[in-house]
Amino acid sequence: MLPLTLAEEMKPKLTIRDVARIAKVSHTTVSRALNRDPSVHPETAKRVLQIVKKTGYRPDPLAQRFARKRSFLFGLMVSDISNPFYAELARGIEDRAFEYGYHVIFCSCDDKSEKIKRYTHIMTELGIDGLIFGSARLNDPVVRGLLEDRFPFVLVNRKLRSEKGNYVVLDNILGGYQLTRHLIEHGYRKIAIITRAPQISQPR
């Protein structure tokens, strides 16, 4: 699509109701005609589409999303997108979402409650269809609020203390056992482990 000229940008934006007035039909009929709804009489649909073409009317994509009650947008919140683990995770989610016609909005929250709260508010206001959390605390109030509101979300590599909600995690107990056994089998005896802060949600 070519960019609009300054003169075109300054023109009042044509609305679906303007098209309906010109075509002498309801705005609902215009919407159905644009969506090729078979319930619209062929002659009416033809007239509406001709007017749309002549006037240069362009449907508001945001309004269309709300009408369909779907935005085809996902939110993905991680601790730090520059972390190789999260970068690879984000790429996999983005590629898979694209296959199904969805797009992903990325946020790095640095495991800070205020950022999690603010980004969650912004993305839900945008009308996202769901949220993927790669960053959450064991008793995260934002995540618990989404759970109570029945807003669709999934935790990745994280869990709530209550273990409610949907989550995808690794078996860290098995992984820890295999790593330790591997070190012992190679003759190591003084083994240390570095973990995250205890309030940070992590799978067991």
Secondary structure, 3 states (H helix, E strand, C coil): CCCCCHHHHHCCCCCHHHHHHHHCCCHHHHHHHHCCCCCCCHHHHHHHHHHHHHHCCCCCHHHHHHHHCCCCEEEEEECCCCCHHHHHHHHHHHHHHHHCCCEEEEEECCCCHHHHHHHHHHHHHCCCCEEEECCCECCCHHHHHHHHCCCCEEEECCCCCCCCCEEECCCHHHHHHHHHHHHHHCCCCCCCCCCCCCCECCCC
